[in-house]
Amino acid sequence: MKKYENYLITGLDGGTFFSVAMLINLLLSLVLSLILQLTGAAANSAFLESYGYTYLNFLVSPVAIAATLFYARQKCKLNLVRSVSSSRAGLKFYGIAALLFVGSMAGLSGLNTLFVEWLNKLVGYTPKSLNIPGSGFGNFLLCTLIICIIPAFFEELLFRGVLLNGAKRLGDVFAALVTGGLFCLYHHSPQQTIYQFILGVLFGLLAIKSGSIIPSMLFHFLNNFYIIVGYYIWGEELALPTVATVIIIIVGLIVLALGLVLLIKSKKPEAEENIKNDFLKIADKHEERKAFLISSAVGAAACIVLWITELVAYIS
């Protein structure tokens, strides 16, 4: 295993880094809130409705993740470049990423809408409106940078780079599900729960099969960029006839299924299998899984509390 030093991390480390990211996120949010209170900005409605405040909120999570990546690098002497890519992803994986993107945009949005409607009927939950600066080319460029590029880069480094690093040798299904679940929880958004969980699983499978996070990073960016472009062009929702909506959802799910089948049938890089086999010679898979889940529990619990808090806040 010496040849894999500065590359592999254990299940314990993988789960711990998620909890650290979440706790730093909470700490930064608290510090920001205190600064706003002390400066009087929290009572300034014009500031709270400004584009600057919106961008500031969007940057809290990437800064927390960047701090976590620095901590991971220092604690494990982790080579981040090596940890996120065991091989160069083949072109076919970018084609699969494109299929998954199109299928997700057209098909998953419908499923997510059904989930939100169920929450509305169950507890009276009404989703909050998107708070995206919506005027001018300059704001569009800033939105692309702050809401599309930066989150896709840092979240993929953490979830499909570092966290998946600590889980993918413990089984493809386990790794995709657990990192997808943590990705969903990290955003603690009732409105996007189903959508973000499935996306997180797809991102994980794409990284596992390709041996690189670059395809999932591109997929992630396109997802965010589509939302921003859609917001600037037609607003929060595109009004279509019911029949057209149903057709789009069905076609989207078919495209998504096709991309998923192609992804599952794809072979992982030989280097990944060799690393997995070497790792399991000195590690117990079940103990590693247990360590990952336990060490991520603190962060997951904080996310669940925030998820419930946001749900309750928008119950009408």
C-alpha positions in Angstrom: 0.0 0.0 0.0 3.0 2.3 0.2 2.6 3.3 -3.5 -0.8 4.7 -2.6 0.3 6.9 0.2 -0.9 10.5 -0.1 -3.8 9.2 -2.2 -6.1 6.9 -0.3 -8.0 7.8 2.8 -10.0 5.6 5.2 -13.7 5.4 5.7 -13.2 7.1 9.1 -11.5 10.1 7.4 -14.0 10.3 4.6 -17.0 10.6 7.0 -15.1 12.9 9.3 -14.4 15.4 6.5 -18.1 15.6 5.7 -18.8 16.5 9.3 -16.0 19.0 9.4 -17.3 20.7 6.2 -20.8 20.9 7.7 -19.6 22.3 11.0 -17.4 24.9 9.3 -20.3 25.9 7.1 -22.4 26.4 10.3 -19.6 28.4 11.9 -19.2 30.7 9.0 -22.9 31.2 8.8 -22.9 32.1 12.5 -20.0 34.5 12.1 -21.6 36.2 9.1 -24.9 36.6 11.0 -23.0 38.1 14.0 -21.2 40.6 11.8 -24.4 41.6 10.2 -26.0 42.1 13.6 -23.1 44.1 15.0 -22.9 46.3 11.9 -26.6 46.9 11.8 -26.8 45.4 8.3 -29.2 42.7 9.6 -31.8 45.4 10.1 -31.2 47.0 6.7 -33.9 45.6 4.4 -32.3 47.2 1.4 -29.0 45.3 2.1 -30.8 42.0 2.8 -32.5 42.3 -0.6 -29.4 43.3 -2.4 -27.4 41.2 -4.9 -24.3 41.5 -2.8 -26.0 39.8 0.1 -27.2 37.1 -2.2 -23.7 36.4 -3.5 -22.3 36.5 0.0 -24.6 33.7 1.1 -23.8 31.6 -1.9 -20.1 31.8 -1.1 -20.3 30.5 2.4 -20.5 26.9 1.4 -17.6 27.0 -1.1 -15.4 28.7 1.5 -16.3 26.0 4.1 -15.4 23.3 1.6 -12.1 25.0 0.7 -11.2 25.0 4.4 -12.2 21.4 4.7 -10.0 20.4 1.7 -7.1 22.3 3.3 -7.7 20.4 6.5 -7.9 17.1 4.6 -4.6 17.8 2.8 -2.9 18.6 6.1 -4.3 15.8 8.1 -3.8 13.0 5.6 -1.0 14.6 3.5 -3.5 14.1 0.8 -2.5 14.7 -2.8 -5.8 16.2 -4.0 -5.0 16.1 -7.7 -4.2 12.4 -7.4 -7.1 11.6 -5.2 -9.7 12.9 -7.6 -8.5 11.2 -10.7 -7.0 7.7 -11.0 -7.1 7.9 -14.8 -8.1 10.2 -17.7 -11.8 9.8 -18.4 -12.6 8.5 -21.8 -14.7 10.6 -24.2 -17.6 8.2 -23.9 -18.1 9.3 -20.3 -18.6 12.9 -21.4 -21.2 11.6 -23.8 -22.9 9.7 -20.9 -22.7 12.8 -18.7 -24.5 14.7 -21.5 -27.3 12.0 -21.6 -27.6 12.1 -17.8 -27.8 15.9 -17.9 -30.5 16.0 -20.5 -32.4 13.2 -18.8 -32.2 14.8 -15.4 -33.3 18.2 -16.6 -36.3 16.8 -18.4 -37.3 13.8 -16.3 -36.2 14.4 -12.7 -37.7 17.8 -12.4 -41.1 16.2 -12.8 -40.5 13.7 -10.0 -39.2 16.4 -7.7 -42.3 18.4 -8.4 -44.5 15.5 -7.3 -42.4 15.2 -4.1 -42.9 18.9 -3.3 -46.7 18.6 -4.0 -46.8 15.6 -1.6 -45.0 17.7 1.1 -47.5 20.5 0.4 -50.5 18.2 0.9 -48.9 16.5 3.9 -47.8 19.5 6.0 -48.6 22.6 3.9 -45.0 23.2 2.7 -44.7 25.9 0.0 -41.2 26.2 -1.6 -39.4 29.5 -1.3 -38.7 31.5 -4.4 -35.2 31.4 -5.9 -33.1 34.3 -4.8 -31.0 34.9 -7.9 -30.0 38.4 -9.1 -32.0 38.7 -12.3 -31.0 41.7 -14.3 -28.0 42.7 -16.5 -25.3 40.8 -18.3 -22.8 41.6 -15.4 -25.0 39.8 -12.9 -25.5 36.9 -15.3 -21.7 36.5 -15.5 -21.4 36.8 -11.7 -24.2 34.2 -11.2 -22.4 31.9 -13.6 -19.2 32.2 -11.6 -20.6 32.2 -8.1 -23.6 29.9 -8.5 -22.4 27.6 -11.3 -18.6 27.3 -11.6 -17.4 27.7 -8.0 -20.0 25.3 -6.4 -19.5 22.7 -9.1 -15.7 22.8 -8.6 -15.5 22.7 -4.8 -18.5 20.4 -4.2 -17.1 17.8 -6.7 -13.7 18.1 -5.1 -15.2 17.3 -1.7 -18.0 14.8 -2.5 -16.7 13.0 -5.5 -13.0 13.5 -4.8 -12.4 13.3 -1.0 -15.5 11.6 0.3 -15.8 9.1 -2.6 -12.1 8.4 -2.1 -13.0 7.1 1.4 -16.0 5.1 0.2 -15.6 3.7 -3.4 -13.4 0.8 -2.4 -16.3 -0.3 -0.1 -18.6 -1.1 -3.0 -19.9 0.9 -5.9 -23.5 0.9 -4.7 -22.6 1.8 -1.1 -20.3 4.6 -2.3 -22.8 6.1 -4.7 -25.7 6.0 -2.3 -23.9 7.3 0.8 -22.1 10.1 -0.9 -25.3 11.0 -2.9 -27.2 11.0 0.4 -24.7 13.3 2.1 -24.6 15.6 -1.0 -28.4 15.9 -0.7 -28.3 16.5 3.1 -25.5 19.1 2.8 -27.9 21.3 0.8 -30.7 20.7 3.4 -33.4 21.8 0.9 -36.8 20.2 1.2 -37.6 21.7 -2.2 -34.8 19.8 -3.9 -34.5 16.7 -1.8 -35.3 14.0 -4.4 -33.6 15.9 -7.3 -30.4 16.4 -5.4 -30.2 12.9 -4.0 -30.6 11.3 -7.4 -28.1 13.8 -8.9 -25.6 13.0 -6.1 -25.9 9.3 -6.9 -25.4 9.9 -10.6 -22.4 12.1 -10.0 -20.9 9.4 -7.8 -21.4 6.6 -10.3 -20.0 8.7 -13.1 -16.9 9.4 -11.0 -16.5 5.7 -10.0 -16.9 4.4 -13.5 -14.8 7.0 -15.3 -12.0 7.1 -12.6 -12.2 10.9 -12.7 -14.4 13.7 -11.2 -14.0 15.8 -14.4 -17.2 14.4 -16.1 -19.2 14.8 -12.9 -17.9 18.3 -12.5 -19.0 19.1 -16.0 -22.4 17.5 -15.4 -22.7 19.5 -12.1 -21.8 22.8 -13.8 -24.3 22.2 -16.6 -27.1 21.5 -14.1 -26.4 24.7 -12.3 -26.0 26.7 -15.5 -29.2 25.4 -17.0 -31.1 26.7 -13.9 -29.5 30.1 -14.1 -30.1 30.4 -17.9 -33.7 29.3 -17.4 -34.2 31.9 -14.6 -32.9 34.7 -16.8 -34.9 33.6 -19.9 -38.3 32.5 -18.5 -38.2 33.0 -14.8 -38.5 30.3 -12.1 -40.9 28.1 -14.0 -41.6 27.5 -17.7 -45.3 27.4 -18.3 -46.1 24.5 -20.7 -49.4 22.7 -21.5 -49.9 19.6 -19.3 -49.5 17.2 -22.3 -46.2 18.8 -23.3 -45.0 18.5 -19.7 -45.9 14.8 -19.5 -44.2 14.1 -22.8 -41.0 15.9 -21.7 -40.9 14.0 -18.5 -41.3 10.6 -20.2 -38.7 11.4 -22.8 -36.4 12.7 -20.1 -36.7 9.6 -18.0 -36.0 7.4 -21.1 -32.9 9.4 -21.9 -31.8 9.2 -18.2 -32.4 5.4 -18.2 -30.3 5.1 -21.4 -27.4 7.1 -19.9 -27.6 5.1 -16.7 -27.5 1.7 -18.5 -24.5 2.8 -20.5 -22.8 4.0 -17.3 -23.5 0.8 -15.4 -22.2 -1.4 -18.3 -19.0 0.6 -18.6 -15.9 -0.9 -17.0 -14.0 0.9 -14.4 -10.3 1.7 -15.1 -8.0 -1.3 -14.3 -6.1 0.9 -11.9 -9.2 1.4 -9.8 -9.7 -2.4 -9.4 -6.1 -2.9 -8.5 -6.3 -0.2 -5.8 -9.5 -1.6 -4.4 -8.0 -5.1 -4.2 -4.8 -3.9 -2.5 -6.8 -1.8 0.0 -9.1 -4.7 1.0 -6.1 -6.9 1.7 -5.4 -4.7 4.8 -8.9 -3.3 5.6 -12.2 -4.8 6.6 -14.9 -3.6 4.3 -17.7 -3.8 6.8 -15.7 -2.0 9.5 -14.7 0.7 7.0 -18.4 1.2 6.1 -19.3 1.5 9.7 -16.6 4.0 10.4 -17.6 6.1 7.4 -21.3 6.3 8.5 -20.5 6.9 12.2 -18.0 9.7 11.5 -20.3 11.4 9.1 -23.3 11.2 11.5 -22.5 14.6 13.2 -22.6 16.4 10.0 -25.6 14.5 8.8 -27.5 15.2 12.0 -26.8 19.0 11.6 -28.1 18.8 8.1 -31.3 17.0 9.1 -32.0 19.7 11.7 -31.5 22.4 9.1 -33.7 20.5 6.6 -36.5 20.3 9.2 -36.0 24.0 10.2 -36.4 25.1 6.6 -39.4 22.8 6.1 -41.1 24.3 9.1 -40.2 27.9 8.1 -42.2 27.5 4.8 -45.2 25.8 6.1 -48.2 28.0 5.3 
